[in-house]
Every structure is written in C-alpha cells, then in structure tokens.
Amino acid sequence: MSHSNSALYSPYGSYELKAKYQRNFLMATSSAVAMVLFILAVSWVIKALSEEEVLAGAPILIQTVADLGPPPTIAKKPPQIQVDVPQAAMPKVGIPTPVADDEVLDEDVVIASREDLAQIVAPDMDDLTSDDNIVVDIADDDLLPTRGVFKAVEIYPEMIRQEKPEYPRLARQAGLEGVVVIEALVLRDGSVKDAVVGKSSGTAALDEAAVKAAYKNRFKPAIQNGRPVACWVCYKMVFELPK
C-alpha cells in the first residue's frame, strides 16, 4: 500500500514543473522590464547630450535696440498669381548643315518671303467654268522616278515580251559568257524609256548588247492605287554559248 502512494506522489514529472514555473515566470518578467528600462535610459541620455551640445553654442549678445532688427510687418502681401508662360514654338529652320559646293545657292538668288508666298494662291477648281482654260505644263521627266530611289507600288512591272539580244561576234569567237544585270525604267504604257547596266558581266560587248535589247522589251506597268505608274525594274540577261 505504501508502494502505491509513493508512486502516486513522486517529486518528478508534472509536479516538478509546477513547483518551478512561478520562479521562471518571475525571472522572465523581471528581465523584460529591466531591458525596457535600459532602452529608455539610453534614449534619455542621448537626448540630454544632444540638448547640451545645442546649448553649448556661442550666445547671441544684444547690446542696443538696433541689434533687435526691424519689427515684422503687419501689412498683408498681395497673393501671387501663377501665370502660365506660353511655350514658344521652336523654329522649323534649325542649325544649318554643310552641303556640297554645287548645292550652294547663288548670291543673286532672291528667296521669297512669307508675304510673297502668301500672295501666291492656287486656283480654286470648284469655281472654274467651261470657259476657263488651264494648262498644266509639267515635263514628263520631272514626274519619272529616280534610279536607285525606292518607289512604293502595289504591283511591280511584269515582262510580257523579252527581246533576245544579239550575241556579239567577237565574244562568241572568244568563247566569252556572262550574266548582265539590267536596270530599266518602265513607263506607264509598258515601254522602256531608259536602260543601264546594274552589274556588268565583265565584258563590255555583252553589256552593250544587253542594254540595246532592253529597249525593245515590253512590260505590264506597275500599279499603284489602281493606276499604272512608271517604275524601275531589275532583271538578268544571261549570255551562254551552246554546248
């Protein structure tokens, strides 16, 4: 019977924890309070030192009334109105750029001013009658595209008849062959107005024969906005002897 009572009231296990938890709780609370007080004390000391440094500066000595300065004005200042400054438009003509000597205007050339340009008025087509006679005198060459300059078209020219060039006799006897790249200006009617060598074959006779035949080719003209337009095309002319 005594053995069972000693096992029931053993000083170990939960009994030991209950006997020590109050002491541990008191030690933890005391440590937390001490840490908070220490932090407050350090901050108070730092603040006191900083105030002493400010007070340690040289005092301002006022000996006369003039040292006090003028009293503050009691007049009300008018409110300042914010005015939006208009942004000046930058001139369209910027810093002049250097150009070649052949592009420099002659000294006796008179440049029209704004007043002169304002007086130039195009005729109003809506006010024209059948009795009015308007002649458009613009050279066709001014409307043709420049070689080497890109021109946007919807449909590029298509060759419908290619003239076979005559093989030069001396080149045939010498067994010379080659490929000539021709650049041709196709007009709105499909004819060739101009033809030049874009890439030479290395033989002048072959190049001349290809250019001569290019003027006899016929094309479907280029189409832009549903209308035929002039356009430059590029194609190859192969000179090859029969095997």
C-alpha positions, 0 to 999 in steps of 0.5 A, a space after each residue: 500500500 505504501 508502494 502505491 502512494 509513493 508512486 502516486 506522489 513522486 517529486 518528478 514529472 508534472 509536479 516538478 514543473 509546477 513547483 518551478 514555473 512561478 520562479 521562471 515566470 518571475 525571472 522572465 518578467 523581471 528581465 523584460 522590464 529591466 531591458 525596457 528600462 535600459 532602452 529608455 535610459 539610453 534614449 534619455 541620455 542621448 537626448 540630454 547630450 544632444 540638448 547640451 551640445 545645442 546649448 553649448 553654442 556661442 550666445 547671441 549678445 544684444 547690446 542696443 535696440 538696433 541689434 533687435 532688427 526691424 519689427 515684422 510687418 503687419 501689412 498683408 502681401 498681395 497673393 501671387 498669381 501663377 501665370 502660365 508662360 506660353 511655350 514658344 514654338 521652336 523654329 522649323 529652320 534649325 542649325 544649318 548643315 554643310 552641303 556640297 559646293 554645287 548645292 550652294 545657292 547663288 548670291 543673286 538668288 532672291 528667296 521669297 518671303 512669307 508675304 510673297 508666298 502668301 500672295 501666291 494662291 492656287 486656283 480654286 477648281 470648284 469655281 472654274 467654268 467651261 470657259 476657263 482654260 488651264 494648262 498644266 505644263 509639267 515635263 514628263 521627266 520631272 514626274 519619272 522616278 529616280 534610279 536607285 530611289 525606292 518607289 512604293 507600288 502595289 504591283 511591280 512591272 511584269 515582262 510580257 515580251 523579252 527581246 533576245 539580244 544579239 550575241 556579239 561576234 567577237 565574244 562568241 569567237 572568244 568563247 566569252 559568257 556572262 550574266 548582265 544585270 539590267 536596270 530599266 525604267 518602265 513607263 506607264 504604257 509598258 515601254 522602256 524609256 531608259 536602260 543601264 547596266 546594274 552589274 556588268 558581266 565583265 565584258 563590255 560587248 555583252 553589256 552593250 548588247 544587253 542594254 540595246 535589247 532592253 529597249 525593245 522589251 515590253 512590260 505590264 506597268 506597275 500599279 499603284 492605287 489602281 493606276 499604272 505608274 512608271 517604275 524601275 525594274 531589275 532583271 538578268 540577261 544571261 549570255 551562254 554559248 551552246 554546248 
